[in-house]
Amino acid sequence: MFKSVAIVAILCTLPIAARADVYELKDGGEVVGATIARTDDGHYTVRTAEGAEVQLDRQLVQRIVPQNEAAAEYVRRSRTAPDTADSHRELAEWCRQRKMIAEADVHLARVAELDPTDDEARLSLGYRKVGNRWLSSDELMADRGMKFYDGNFRTPQDIAIRERNKQNEDTNVDWFRDLQLWRGWLDNRRPERVADAEARIAAINDPGAAPALARLLDDEEDRDVFDLLLRTLGPLDHSAAIQTLVEYTLDPEIKGDVRDQCLDYLIREDRPVQLLPYVQALRSKNNVVVNRAAYALGRIGDPAAISPLIDALVTTHTQIIDPGANGGDRISADFGSGGGGFQFGGNGPKAVKVDKQNVRVLEALNALSGNQNFDYDEPAWRAWFVDLQMRERINSRRDE
């Protein structure tokens, strides 16, 4: 039983070369040999490896599986070999020498079944010994609590994360499809259709809709629609909502009323606001972004922002000065490291470093410090802050 099943399984994978064929018959039998003739009425004449000629009616043949010469020789050897460990070892080595790896593994597996003491066969099959047990790679992974999922062995935690991400992706697709449909209705000439779309969007309270809403917001040019989408997104408890609100509070292109509205959503929804994006923005090359970050930190009201705010009281930015503009020097807005295509040197525009006192930073520091107001004197602010920390440390020790 083992040999017949193994041979049928592996013949299907053999490459086509100089010919011999396996004629699989509808009654479950098979004939192996080279096709030497085929008549017009569908009869095959096949010469077997033993030299016999067999006539086959096409109506009896299920399918013809091509073989190369090595495969034909393998069939002959496997059919005549006894079902012993030694015989299967010899066949496995014969297959290995001819790079017939799948066939070799079949016989090595049989060796392992017939001879429990043959460790070499198990090692060749990729088994590992764990205690007194030989485990296949699949069994070893299962023993470690791993499961085969999405083409690889993974931990249950990884599988759970992937399934959740997949579910979130499906949810995002569904919401984006619906929102695109409703957004289209907002441009409809029928007032009832517009009202229906507004009501549907305003009624969204599923946090899973946040990525789709954020995506629509980024491309929205109509201010009324933008406000509707923002009002819907703002209260949703989702990382995509928070990230979008933070980005809008820092974006120099966003108007002040929208910035304040985004800050309101961040603060009044009683959810923790990460200071890191704003602290990082205090080091921006764009002075507008620096002041927007400071304004937000002042509104958030977390004293942990005091030290980085002190560092940002006065920041240095690169600006372009054009000596020939309207008879006098013209100073452009801040720019980054790219240069923006200006030519430097001679009488053309020049890049200069400018120190800027940041009004919003000072306002935030005054708010967080209880109106200490050391103006732009950074050493004075730093001395006060160090003294504050020392007093807080002393008080905490007393409380212990």
Backbone hydrogen bonds in HBPLUS format (Angstrom, degrees):
<---DONOR---> <-ACCEPTOR-->    atom                        ^
c    i                          cat <-CA-CA->   ^        H-A-AA   ^      H-
h    n   atom  resd res      DA  || num        DHA   H-A  angle D-A-AA Bond
n    s   type  num  typ     dist DA aas  dist angle  dist       angle   num
A0005-VAL N   A0001-MET O   3.17 MM   4  6.28 168.6  2.18 153.0 156.1     1
A0006-ALA N   A0002-PHE O   2.96 MM   4  6.05 164.4  1.98 152.2 157.2     2
A0007-ILE N   A0003-LYS O   2.97 MM   4  6.07 163.4  2.00 151.6 155.8     3
A0008-VAL N   A0004-SER O   3.16 MM   4  6.28 169.8  2.17 148.5 151.1     4
A0009-ALA N   A0005-VAL O   3.05 MM   4  6.18 156.4  2.10 147.5 154.2     5
A0010-ILE N   A0006-ALA O   3.09 MM   4  6.30 155.9  2.15 150.5 155.6     6
A0011-LEU N   A0007-ILE O   3.01 MM   4  6.03 151.4  2.09 154.0 161.0     7
A0013-THR N   A0010-ILE O   3.08 MM   3  5.56 157.9  2.13 113.2 119.8     8
A0014-LEU N   A0011-LEU O   3.31 MM   3  5.43 170.9  2.32 109.7 112.5     9
A0020-ALA N   A0067-GLN O   3.29 MM  47  5.10 135.6  2.50 134.5 133.5    10
A0067-GLN N   A0020-ALA O   2.68 MM  47  5.10 138.2  1.85 170.3 160.8    11
A0021-ASP N   A0033-GLY O   2.76 MM  12  5.43 170.1  1.77 137.0 140.1    12
A0033-GLY N   A0021-ASP O   2.93 MM  12  5.43 162.6  1.96 156.1 161.8    13
A0022-VAL N   A0065-VAL O   2.78 MM  43  4.94 159.8  1.82 143.2 150.3    14
A0065-VAL N   A0022-VAL O   2.78 MM  43  4.94 167.2  1.79 149.6 151.5    15
A0023-TYR N   A0031-VAL O   2.73 MM   8  5.04 177.6  1.73 159.7 159.2    16
A0031-VAL N   A0023-TYR O   2.93 MM   8  5.04 148.1  2.03 132.9 143.2    17
A0024-GLU N   A0063-ARG O   2.92 MM  39  5.44 155.6  1.98 166.9 173.1    18
A0062-GLN N   A0024-GLU O   2.67 MM  38  5.50 148.2  1.77 146.2 157.0    19
A0063-ARG N   A0024-GLU O   3.33 MM  39  5.44 153.5  2.40 135.9 141.9    20
A0025-LEU N   A0029-GLY O   2.78 MM   4  5.15 167.7  1.80 145.3 146.5    21
A0028-GLY N   A0025-LEU O   3.04 MM   3  5.46 162.0  2.08 115.7 118.7    22
A0026-LYS N   A0060-LEU O   2.96 MM  34  5.78 163.1  1.99 153.7 155.8    23
A0034-ALA N   A0047-ARG O   2.88 MM  13  5.28 144.8  2.00 154.2 146.7    24
A0047-ARG N   A0034-ALA O   2.88 MM  13  5.28 164.2  1.90 154.3 154.7    25
A0036-ILE N   A0045-THR O   2.91 MM   9  5.74 163.2  1.94 157.6 163.0    26
A0045-THR N   A0037-ALA O   2.90 MM   8  5.03 158.2  1.95 146.3 142.3    27
A0039-THR N   A0043-HIS O   2.93 MM   4  5.31 158.6  1.98 152.4 157.9    28
A0042-GLY N   A0039-THR O   3.07 MM   3  5.46 161.0  2.10 114.4 116.4    29
A0058-ARG N   A0042-GLY O   3.02 MM  16  5.19 126.0  2.32 129.8 145.3    30
A0044-TYR N   A0056-LEU O   2.77 MM  12  5.02 161.5  1.81 149.0 154.5    31
A0056-LEU N   A0044-TYR O   2.86 MM  12  5.02 161.2  1.89 146.8 151.7    32
A0046-VAL N   A0054-VAL O   2.87 MM   8  5.14 166.0  1.89 149.3 153.9    33
A0054-VAL N   A0046-VAL O   2.73 MM   8  5.14 159.1  1.78 148.5 155.7    34
A0048-THR N   A0052-ALA O   2.84 MM   4  5.41 156.7  1.89 159.9 164.5    35
A0051-GLY N   A0048-THR O   2.90 MM   3  5.24 161.1  1.94 112.3 118.3    36
A0060-LEU N   A0057-ASP O   2.90 MM   3  5.52 157.1  1.95 119.6 126.8    37
A0061-VAL N   A0058-ARG O   3.15 MM   3  5.35 156.4  2.21 107.5 114.5    38
A0072-ALA N   A0068-ASN O   3.00 MM   4  6.30 155.0  2.06 150.4 157.6    39
A0073-GLU N   A0069-GLU O   2.94 MM   4  6.22 157.7  1.99 149.6 155.6    40
A0074-TYR N   A0070-ALA O   2.80 MM   4  6.02 148.2  1.90 143.2 153.1    41
A0075-VAL N   A0071-ALA O   2.91 MM   4  6.20 154.9  1.98 148.5 154.1    42
A0076-ARG N   A0072-ALA O   3.12 MM   4  6.44 159.9  2.17 145.8 150.7    43
A0077-ARG N   A0073-GLU O   2.92 MM   4  6.20 164.2  1.95 152.5 156.4    44
A0078-SER N   A0074-TYR O   2.80 MM   4  5.93 170.0  1.81 157.8 160.8    45
A0079-ARG N   A0075-VAL O   3.07 MM   4  6.10 149.8  2.16 145.0 152.0    46
A0080-THR N   A0076-ARG O   3.34 MM   4  6.49 142.2  2.49 140.2 149.0    47
A0080-THR N   A0077-ARG O   3.22 MM   3  5.39 129.1  2.50  97.4 110.2    48
A0081-ALA N   A0077-ARG O   2.95 MM   4  5.96 127.8  2.23 147.1 160.7    49
A0084-THR N   A0082-PRO O   2.93 MM   2  5.64 134.5  2.14 103.8  90.6    50
A0088-HIS N   A0084-THR O   3.08 MM   4  6.31 161.4  2.12 152.5 157.3    51
A0089-ARG N   A0085-ALA O   2.91 MM   4  6.14 146.2  2.03 146.6 156.6    52
A0090-GLU N   A0086-ASP O   3.05 MM   4  6.35 159.1  2.10 151.4 155.8    53
A0091-LEU N   A0087-SER O   3.00 MM   4  6.30 160.1  2.04 148.1 153.6    54
A0092-ALA N   A0088-HIS O   2.85 MM   4  5.96 154.5  1.92 143.4 150.5    55
A0093-GLU N   A0089-ARG O   2.99 MM   4  6.26 157.6  2.04 150.5 155.8    56
A0094-TRP N   A0090-GLU O   2.92 MM   4  6.15 158.3  1.97 149.1 155.6    57
A0095-CYS N   A0091-LEU O   2.90 MM   4  6.12 159.4  1.94 150.0 155.1    58
A0096-ARG N   A0092-ALA O   2.89 MM   4  6.08 154.3  1.95 144.0 151.8    59
A0097-GLN N   A0093-GLU O   3.03 MM   4  6.24 159.1  2.08 151.9 155.6    60
A0098-ARG N   A0095-CYS O   3.05 MM   3  5.20 134.1  2.27  99.4 112.3    61
A0100-MET N   A0095-CYS O   2.80 MM   5  4.85 168.1  1.82 148.3 144.3    62
A0099-LYS N   A0096-ARG O   2.99 MM   3  4.89 160.4  2.03 107.8 110.1    63
A0104-ALA N   A0100-MET O   2.95 MM   4  6.21 155.9  2.01 150.7 158.6    64
A0105-ASP N   A0101-ILE O   2.91 MM   4  6.17 157.4  1.97 153.8 158.9    65
A0106-VAL N   A0102-ALA O   3.17 MM   4  6.48 145.6  2.30 140.9 149.7    66
A0107-HIS N   A0103-GLU O   3.29 MM   4  6.68 155.5  2.35 149.2 153.8    67
A0108-LEU N   A0104-ALA O   2.92 MM   4  6.20 153.6  1.99 150.5 159.1    68
A0109-ALA N   A0105-ASP O   2.91 MM   4  6.01 155.3  1.97 145.8 151.7    69
A0110-ARG N   A0106-VAL O   3.17 MM   4  6.47 147.5  2.28 136.2 144.8    70
A0111-VAL N   A0107-HIS O   2.90 MM   4  6.20 148.8  1.99 144.3 153.0    71
A0112-ALA N   A0108-LEU O   2.97 MM   4  6.29 157.8  2.02 149.2 154.3    72
A0113-GLU N   A0109-ALA O   3.10 MM   4  6.41 142.4  2.25 139.0 149.0    73
A0113-GLU N   A0110-ARG O   3.13 MM   3  5.00 121.2  2.50  90.8 105.5    74
A0114-LEU N   A0110-ARG O   2.94 MM   4  6.20 158.1  1.99 151.5 157.0    75
A0115-ASP N   A0111-VAL O   2.75 MM   4  5.75 153.8  1.82 157.6 164.0    76
A0118-ASP N   A0115-ASP O   3.08 MM   3  5.66 172.0  2.08 124.3 126.6    77
A0119-ASP N   A0117-THR O   3.03 MM   2  5.90 116.1  2.45 114.3  97.7    78
A0123-LEU N   A0119-ASP O   2.90 MM   4  6.19 160.1  1.94 155.4 161.5    79
A0124-SER N   A0120-GLU O   2.93 MM   4  6.10 155.9  1.99 147.0 153.5    80
A0125-LEU N   A0121-ALA O   3.14 MM   4  6.37 136.3  2.34 137.9 148.9    81
A0125-LEU N   A0122-ARG O   3.11 MM   3  5.06 128.2  2.39  93.6 107.4    82
A0127-TYR N   A0122-ARG O   2.89 MM   5  5.22 158.5  1.94 156.3 149.1    83
A0126-GLY N   A0123-LEU O   2.99 MM   3  5.11 159.4  2.04 106.1 111.8    84
A0128-ARG N   A0135-LEU O   2.86 MM   7  5.39 156.2  1.92 148.8 154.1    85
A0135-LEU N   A0128-ARG O   2.85 MM   7  5.39 172.6  1.85 150.3 152.1    86
A0130-VAL N   A0133-ARG O   2.72 MM   3  5.26 159.6  1.76 163.8 167.4    87
A0133-ARG N   A0130-VAL O   3.02 MM   3  5.26 163.8  2.05 124.7 126.8    88
A0140-LEU N   A0136-SER O   2.73 MM   4  5.95 152.7  1.80 153.5 162.2    89
A0141-MET N   A0137-SER O   3.00 MM   4  6.18 158.9  2.05 144.4 149.2    90
A0142-ALA N   A0138-ASP O   2.98 MM   4  6.24 159.2  2.02 147.8 153.9    91
A0143-ASP N   A0139-GLU O   2.80 MM   4  5.98 147.0  1.91 142.0 151.6    92
A0144-ARG N   A0140-LEU O   3.10 MM   4  6.38 131.7  2.35 137.9 149.9    93
A0144-ARG N   A0141-MET O   3.08 MM   3  5.09 132.9  2.31  95.1 108.1    94
A0146-MET N   A0141-MET O   2.80 MM   5  5.06 155.1  1.86 154.8 146.3    95
A0145-GLY N   A0142-ALA O   3.00 MM   3  4.98 158.5  2.05 104.8 109.6    96
A0147-LYS N   A0154-ARG O   2.88 MM   7  5.42 164.9  1.90 152.4 154.1    97
A0154-ARG N   A0147-LYS O   2.77 MM   7  5.42 161.0  1.81 147.0 150.2    98
A0149-TYR N   A0152-ASN O   2.71 MM   3  5.51 171.6  1.72 162.3 159.3    99
A0152-ASN N   A0149-TYR O   3.20 MM   3  5.51 154.4  2.27 109.3 116.8   100
A0159-ILE N   A0155-THR O   2.96 MM   4  6.27 161.0  1.99 156.7 162.2   101
A0160-ALA N   A0156-PRO O   2.90 MM   4  6.09 155.9  1.96 144.3 150.9   102
A0161-ILE N   A0157-GLN O   2.98 MM   4  6.26 155.2  2.04 147.5 153.9   103
A0162-ARG N   A0158-ASP O   2.92 MM   4  6.16 161.0  1.95 150.5 155.7   104
A0163-GLU N   A0159-ILE O   2.85 MM   4  6.07 158.6  1.90 151.6 157.6   105
A0164-ARG N   A0160-ALA O   2.91 MM   4  6.08 153.4  1.98 142.6 150.4   106
A0165-ASN N   A0161-ILE O   2.79 MM   4  6.03 157.5  1.84 148.7 155.5   107
A0166-LYS N   A0162-ARG O   2.83 MM   4  6.01 154.1  1.90 143.9 151.5   108
A0167-GLN N   A0163-GLU O   2.88 MM   4  6.10 156.0  1.94 143.2 149.9   109
A0168-ASN N   A0164-ARG O   2.79 MM   4  6.07 152.7  1.87 146.6 154.8   110
A0169-GLU N   A0165-ASN O   2.79 MM   4  6.05 153.9  1.86 147.6 154.8   111
A0170-ASP N   A0166-LYS O   2.94 MM   4  6.24 159.0  1.99 148.7 154.1   112
A0171-THR N   A0167-GLN O   2.89 MM   4  6.16 154.3  1.96 144.8 152.5   113
A0172-ASN N   A0168-ASN O   2.78 MM   4  6.04 157.5  1.83 151.0 157.1   114
A0173-VAL N   A0169-GLU O   2.96 MM   4  6.22 159.6  2.00 150.1 155.0   115
A0174-ASP N   A0170-ASP O   3.00 MM   4  6.25 161.6  2.03 148.6 153.4   116
A0175-TRP N   A0171-THR O   2.91 MM   4  6.13 167.5  1.93 156.7 159.7   117
A0176-PHE N   A0172-ASN O   2.88 MM   4  5.98 161.3  1.92 149.4 155.1   118
A0177-ARG N   A0173-VAL O   3.00 MM   4  6.14 156.2  2.06 147.1 153.3   119
A0178-ASP N   A0174-ASP O   3.09 MM   4  6.36 162.1  2.12 148.9 153.3   120
A0179-LEU N   A0175-TRP O   2.80 MM   4  5.99 167.0  1.82 155.6 159.8   121
A0180-GLN N   A0176-PHE O   2.91 MM   4  5.97 155.5  1.97 144.2 150.6   122
A0181-LEU N   A0177-ARG O   3.14 MM   4  6.35 154.1  2.21 141.9 148.7   123
A0182-TRP N   A0178-ASP O   2.91 MM   4  6.26 163.9  1.94 156.1 159.7   124
A0183-ARG N   A0179-LEU O   2.76 MM   4  5.86 151.0  1.84 145.3 154.1   125
A0184-GLY N   A0180-GLN O   3.08 MM   4  6.27 150.6  2.17 140.8 147.7   126
A0185-TRP N   A0181-LEU O   3.16 MM   4  6.55 144.7  2.29 140.8 150.6   127
A0186-LEU N   A0182-TRP O   3.20 MM   4  6.56 137.1  2.40 142.3 152.4   128
A0186-LEU N   A0183-ARG O   3.15 MM   3  5.28 132.3  2.39  97.0 109.4   129
A0187-ASP N   A0184-GLY O   3.14 MM   3  5.67 155.5  2.20 111.8 118.6   130
A0188-ASN N   A0185-TRP O   2.88 MM   3  5.01 162.6  1.91 114.4 117.3   131
A0193-ARG N   A0190-ARG O   3.04 MM   3  5.42 129.8  2.30 108.5 121.2   132
A0194-VAL N   A0190-ARG O   3.22 MM   4  6.60 157.2  2.27 153.3 159.8   133
A0195-ALA N   A0191-PRO O   2.89 MM   4  6.12 163.1  1.92 152.7 157.2   134
A0196-ASP N   A0192-GLU O   2.98 MM   4  6.07 149.8  2.08 135.8 144.0   135
A0197-ALA N   A0193-ARG O   3.02 MM   4  6.31 157.9  2.07 147.6 152.6   136
A0198-GLU N   A0194-VAL O   2.96 MM   4  6.25 163.2  1.99 154.3 158.8   137
A0199-ALA N   A0195-ALA O   2.97 MM   4  6.12 159.7  2.01 147.6 153.0   138
A0200-ARG N   A0196-ASP O   2.96 MM   4  6.17 158.2  2.01 148.9 155.0   139
A0201-ILE N   A0197-ALA O   2.99 MM   4  6.19 165.6  2.01 154.7 157.9   140
A0202-ALA N   A0198-GLU O   2.93 MM   4  6.01 166.8  1.94 149.7 154.1   141
A0203-ALA N   A0199-ALA O   3.03 MM   4  6.03 134.8  2.24 139.5 150.1   142
A0204-ILE N   A0201-ILE O   3.20 MM   3  5.60 166.1  2.22 113.2 117.5   143
A0209-ALA N   A0206-ASP O   2.94 MM   3  5.71 169.4  1.96 125.5 129.0   144
A0210-ALA N   A0207-PRO O   3.01 MM   3  5.56 167.2  2.03 119.7 123.9   145
A0213-LEU N   A0209-ALA O   2.98 MM   4  6.20 160.4  2.02 158.7 165.1   146
A0214-ALA N   A0210-ALA O   2.86 MM   4  6.02 165.3  1.88 161.6 165.2   147
A0215-ARG N   A0211-PRO O   3.01 MM   4  6.15 151.4  2.09 141.6 149.4   148
A0216-LEU N   A0212-ALA O   3.03 MM   4  6.30 153.9  2.10 146.3 152.7   149
A0217-LEU N   A0213-LEU O   2.88 MM   4  6.13 156.4  1.94 150.8 157.9   150
A0218-ASP N   A0214-ALA O   3.18 MM   4  6.39 154.1  2.25 147.2 151.8   151
A0219-ASP N   A0216-LEU O   3.17 MM   3  5.54 137.6  2.36 105.5 116.2   152
A0220-GLU N   A0217-LEU O   3.17 MM   3  5.11 157.4  2.23 103.1 110.0   153
A0226-PHE N   A0222-ASP O   2.83 MM   4  6.02 159.0  1.87 154.9 162.2   154
A0227-ASP N   A0223-ARG O   2.90 MM   4  6.12 160.1  1.94 148.9 153.1   155
A0228-LEU N   A0224-ASP O   3.09 MM   4  6.34 153.2  2.16 141.9 149.1   156
A0229-LEU N   A0225-VAL O   2.92 MM   4  6.20 165.3  1.94 157.6 160.5   157
A0230-LEU N   A0226-PHE O   2.87 MM   4  6.06 158.1  1.92 151.7 158.5   158
A0231-ARG N   A0227-ASP O   2.87 MM   4  6.02 158.1  1.92 147.5 153.2   159
A0232-THR N   A0228-LEU O   3.12 MM   4  6.33 142.5  2.27 140.2 150.1   160
A0233-LEU N   A0229-LEU O   2.86 MM   4  6.08 155.1  1.92 148.2 155.5   161
A0234-GLY N   A0230-LEU O   2.84 MM   4  5.76 168.1  1.85 154.3 157.4   162
A0236-LEU N   A0233-LEU O   3.00 MM   3  5.58 152.4  2.07 123.6 132.2   163
A0238-HIS N   A0236-LEU O   3.11 MM   2  5.80 123.0  2.45 106.9  91.3   164
A0241-ALA N   A0238-HIS O   3.00 MM   3  5.29 124.1  2.32 103.8 117.8   165
A0242-ILE N   A0238-HIS O   3.11 MM   4  6.50 162.1  2.14 156.8 161.3   166
A0243-GLN N   A0239-SER O   2.86 MM   4  5.99 167.4  1.87 153.1 157.0   167
A0244-THR N   A0240-ALA O   3.07 MM   4  6.09 157.3  2.12 138.7 144.8   168
A0245-LEU N   A0241-ALA O   2.99 MM   4  6.20 162.7  2.02 151.3 156.0   169
A0246-VAL N   A0242-ILE O   2.93 MM   4  6.14 161.8  1.96 154.1 158.9   170
A0247-GLU N   A0243-GLN O   2.97 MM   4  6.16 163.6  1.99 148.4 153.0   171
A0248-TYR N   A0244-THR O   2.98 MM   4  6.20 156.2  2.03 150.1 156.3   172
A0249-THR N   A0245-LEU O   3.08 MM   4  6.33 143.7  2.22 143.0 152.4   173
A0249-THR N   A0246-VAL O   3.14 MM   3  5.20 124.0  2.47  96.0 110.2   174
A0250-LEU N   A0247-GLU O   3.18 MM   3  5.31 141.7  2.34  98.3 109.1   175
A0251-ASP N   A0247-GLU O   2.96 MM   4  6.01 134.5  2.17 146.9 159.5   176
A0254-ILE N   A0251-ASP O   3.12 MM   3  5.53 158.5  2.17 113.3 119.7   177
A0259-ARG N   A0255-LYS O   2.99 MM   4  6.30 159.3  2.03 153.4 160.1   178
A0260-ASP N   A0256-GLY O   2.92 MM   4  6.15 161.4  1.95 150.7 154.9   179
A0261-GLN N   A0257-ASP O   3.00 MM   4  6.15 151.1  2.09 137.2 145.5   180
A0262-CYS N   A0258-VAL O   2.90 MM   4  6.19 157.4  1.96 152.6 158.0   181
A0263-LEU N   A0259-ARG O   2.96 MM   4  6.26 157.4  2.01 150.2 156.7   182
A0264-ASP N   A0260-ASP O   2.86 MM   4  6.09 152.4  1.94 145.9 153.8   183
A0265-TYR N   A0261-GLN O   3.07 MM   4  6.41 156.2  2.12 148.1 153.3   184
A0266-LEU N   A0262-CYS O   3.01 MM   4  6.31 157.3  2.07 147.7 154.1   185
A0267-ILE N   A0263-LEU O   2.93 MM   4  6.10 157.2  1.98 153.3 158.6   186
A0268-ARG N   A0264-ASP O   2.80 MM   4  5.65 164.9  1.82 154.1 159.1   187
A0270-ASP N   A0267-ILE O   3.35 MM   3  5.99 157.3  2.41 116.0 118.5   188
A0278-TYR N   A0275-LEU O   2.96 MM   3  5.50 121.6  2.31 116.3 130.7   189
A0279-VAL N   A0275-LEU O   2.89 MM   4  6.06 160.7  1.93 157.3 163.2   190
A0280-GLN N   A0276-LEU O   2.87 MM   4  5.98 165.3  1.89 159.0 162.2   191
A0281-ALA N   A0277-PRO O   3.06 MM   4  6.15 143.5  2.20 131.2 141.2   192
A0282-LEU N   A0278-TYR O   3.15 MM   4  6.44 126.0  2.45 138.5 150.9   193
A0282-LEU N   A0279-VAL O   3.21 MM   3  5.29 142.7  2.35  97.6 108.0   194
A0283-ARG N   A0280-GLN O   3.10 MM   3  5.76 162.1  2.14 114.9 120.5   195
A0284-SER N   A0281-ALA O   3.02 MM   3  5.06 158.0  2.07 114.6 114.2   196
A0289-VAL N   A0286-ASN O   3.09 MM   3  5.42 120.9  2.46 103.8 117.2   197
A0290-VAL N   A0286-ASN O   3.18 MM   4  6.59 153.7  2.25 148.0 155.7   198
A0291-ASN N   A0287-ASN O   3.13 MM   4  6.40 161.9  2.17 148.3 151.2   199
A0292-ARG N   A0288-VAL O   2.93 MM   4  6.18 148.7  2.03 145.4 155.1   200
A0293-ALA N   A0289-VAL O   2.90 MM   4  6.08 158.8  1.94 152.5 157.4   201
A0294-ALA N   A0290-VAL O   3.04 MM   4  6.31 155.9  2.10 145.0 151.8   202
A0295-TYR N   A0291-ASN O   2.91 MM   4  6.07 158.9  1.96 144.2 149.9   203
A0296-ALA N   A0292-ARG O   3.02 MM   4  6.25 160.5  2.06 148.1 152.8   204
A0297-LEU N   A0293-ALA O   2.95 MM   4  6.23 159.6  1.99 150.2 155.8   205
A0298-GLY N   A0294-ALA O   2.93 MM   4  6.18 152.8  2.00 150.0 157.4   206
A0299-ARG N   A0295-TYR O   3.03 MM   4  6.34 150.7  2.12 145.3 153.2   207
A0300-ILE N   A0296-ALA O   2.83 MM   4  6.09 154.8  1.89 152.6 160.1   208
A0301-GLY N   A0297-LEU O   3.04 MM   4  6.17 158.6  2.08 144.5 149.4   209
A0305-ALA N   A0302-ASP O   3.05 MM   3  6.03 170.1  2.06 129.7 131.9   210
A0306-ILE N   A0303-PRO O   3.02 MM   3  5.48 171.2  2.03 119.7 122.3   211
A0309-LEU N   A0305-ALA O   3.07 MM   4  6.11 147.7  2.17 149.2 159.1   212
A0310-ILE N   A0306-ILE O   2.95 MM   4  6.26 149.9  2.04 153.2 161.2   213
A0311-ASP N   A0307-SER O   3.22 MM   4  6.60 155.5  2.29 150.0 156.1   214
A0312-ALA N   A0309-LEU O   2.97 MM   3  5.00 135.7  2.17  97.0 110.1   215
A0313-LEU N   A0310-ILE O   3.29 MM   3  5.41 170.3  2.30 110.9 111.1   216
A0358-ASN N   A0313-LEU O   2.97 MM  45  5.61 173.9  1.97 165.6 165.8   217
A0315-THR N   A0356-LYS O   3.03 MM  41  5.44 150.8  2.12 150.9 151.7   218
A0356-LYS N   A0315-THR O   2.79 MM  41  5.44 164.9  1.81 156.9 161.7   219
A0317-HIS N   A0354-VAL O   2.85 MM  37  5.31 163.6  1.88 148.4 152.3   220
A0354-VAL N   A0317-HIS O   2.76 MM  37  5.31 162.9  1.79 159.0 165.1   221
A0335-PHE N   A0318-THR O   3.35 MM  17  6.30 149.5  2.45 155.6 160.8   222
A0319-GLN N   A0352-VAL O   2.84 MM  33  5.44 164.0  1.87 159.9 165.0   223
A0352-VAL N   A0319-GLN O   2.79 MM  33  5.44 161.9  1.82 158.0 164.4   224
A0332-SER N   A0320-ILE O   2.81 MM  12  5.19 164.0  1.83 154.4 160.0   225
A0321-ILE N   A0350-LYS O   2.72 MM  29  5.21 164.8  1.75 155.1 159.7   226
A0350-LYS N   A0321-ILE O   2.81 MM  29  5.21 159.1  1.85 143.6 149.5   227
A0322-ASP N   A0330-ARG O   2.84 MM   8  5.08 160.4  1.88 143.6 149.7   228
A0325-ALA N   A0322-ASP O   3.34 MM   3  5.75 168.1  2.35 121.3 120.9   229
A0330-ARG N   A0322-ASP O   3.11 MM   8  5.08 145.7  2.23 118.6 128.9   230
A0328-GLY N   A0325-ALA O   3.03 MM   3  5.62 165.9  2.05 121.4 125.6   231
A0342-PHE N   A0339-GLY O   3.32 MM   3  6.13 177.6  2.32 128.2 128.9   232
A0362-LEU N   A0358-ASN O   3.16 MM   4  6.55 160.0  2.20 152.8 157.7   233
A0363-GLU N   A0359-VAL O   2.96 MM   4  6.26 158.4  2.00 152.6 159.0   234
A0364-ALA N   A0360-ARG O   2.95 MM   4  6.11 157.0  2.00 143.6 149.4   235
A0365-LEU N   A0361-VAL O   2.93 MM   4  6.20 160.6  1.97 152.4 157.6   236
A0366-ASN N   A0362-LEU O   2.95 MM   4  6.16 161.3  1.99 150.8 155.8   237
A0367-ALA N   A0363-GLU O   3.01 MM   4  6.22 155.9  2.07 145.8 152.4   238
A0368-LEU N   A0364-ALA O   2.93 MM   4  6.14 159.0  1.97 152.2 157.6   239
A0369-SER N   A0365-LEU O   2.88 MM   4  5.84 139.3  2.04 146.8 156.9   240
A0371-ASN N   A0366-ASN O   2.64 MM   5  4.24 161.7  1.67 152.7 148.5   241
A0377-ASP N   A0374-PHE O   3.13 MM   3  5.79 162.8  2.16 137.9 142.4   242
A0381-TRP N   A0377-ASP O   3.06 MM   4  6.41 161.7  2.10 156.7 162.2   243
A0382-ARG N   A0378-GLU O   2.84 MM   4  6.07 160.7  1.88 156.3 162.1   244
A0383-ALA N   A0379-PRO O   2.88 MM   4  6.06 157.3  1.94 147.6 153.2   245
A0384-TRP N   A0380-ALA O   3.00 MM   4  6.20 162.8  2.03 149.1 153.9   246
A0385-PHE N   A0381-TRP O   2.93 MM   4  6.14 158.3  1.97 148.7 154.9   247
A0386-VAL N   A0382-ARG O   2.94 MM   4  6.16 159.8  1.98 150.6 155.4   248
A0387-ASP N   A0383-ALA O   3.02 MM   4  6.19 162.5  2.05 149.0 153.9   249
A0388-LEU N   A0384-TRP O   2.86 MM   4  6.12 152.6  1.93 147.6 155.8   250
A0389-GLN N   A0385-PHE O   2.97 MM   4  6.24 157.1  2.03 148.9 154.1   251
A0390-MET N   A0386-VAL O   3.00 MM   4  6.28 156.8  2.06 149.3 155.5   252
A0391-ARG N   A0387-ASP O   2.97 MM   4  6.22 161.1  2.01 151.2 155.9   253
A0392-GLU N   A0388-LEU O   2.97 MM   4  6.18 156.1  2.02 147.6 154.5   254
A0393-ARG N   A0389-GLN O   2.91 MM   4  6.12 148.7  2.01 144.5 153.1   255
A0394-ILE N   A0390-MET O   2.95 MM   4  6.20 156.9  2.01 148.8 154.9   256
A0395-ASN N   A0391-ARG O   2.94 MM   4  6.13 162.2  1.98 148.0 153.0   257
A0396-SER N   A0392-GLU O   2.98 MM   4  6.12 150.7  2.06 140.6 148.3   258
A0397-ARG N   A0393-ARG O   3.12 MM   4  6.36 150.7  2.20 143.8 150.8   259
A0398-ARG N   A0394-ILE O   3.07 MM   4  6.38 151.0  2.16 146.8 154.9   260
A0399-ASP N   A0395-ASN O   3.01 MM   4  6.29 151.0  2.10 144.6 152.3   261
A0400-GLU N   A0396-SER O   3.20 MM   4  6.48 134.1  2.42 135.9 147.0   262
A0400-GLU N   A0397-ARG O   3.17 MM   3  5.14 130.8  2.42  92.5 105.5   263
